[in-house]
Amino acid sequence: MMGLILFAFVSFTSAFDGRDISIKSISDVGKIVKIYFSWFGNVFNNLQVITAQAINMNWQGNKTS
């Protein structure tokens, strides 16, 4: 449970870093949710790209005879 709370805190602070965010109306909450899930989707997409590139690397190493 503590890990989930820590993950939520870190991800929210990363997603909204440098943005002037205030919750004054329902439309503001909608914008915040949209920004967060857009950020989260980009993180997931970047992890997919990095994983695919790591899989396609030549992992044979330096073979000397």
N, C-alpha and C positions, 0 to 999 in steps of 0.2 A: 504494500500500500504506500509506503514511504517513497519507493522508487517511482511510482506513478505520479505522486504529488511533485516530486523533484523534476521529473520529465516534463510535466505540464508547466511548471514555473520556468524552466530553462527554455522550452519551446515558445512560450508566450513572450518572454523577454527578448528572444532572438527575432521573432516575427515582427514585433512592434518597435524594435530598436530604431531610434531616429525619427519616429513618426509621432505627431501630435495627436494622441488619441484621448477622447473624452466620451463618457457615456451620459448624454443628456436627453436622448430620445430613443425610441425604438429603431429608427433608421440608423442611428449610430451603432447600435448593437448589431444590426444587419451588416453594416460595413466591416465591423471588427471580425465577425464570423467569416465573411467573405475573404478578407485579407489573410486570416489565420489558415483557412483551409487551402487557399491558393499557395501560401508559403509551404504548408505541410505537403501538398501535392508535388511541389517542386523539389522538396527534400527527397521524397520517395522516388521521383523520376531520376534525380541525380544518383541515388544509391543504385538504381537499376543500371544506369550507364556505367558507373564505376565497376560494378560486379561483372557486367558483360565484358568490359575491357580487361579486367583481371583474368577472366576465364580464357580469353583469346590470346593471352600472353604466352610466350615460349618459356615454359617452366622447366626446360631440360637442364638448364645450368650451363656451366662452362665445362665441357668434356674435353679432357686432354688425353692423348694416348701415349 
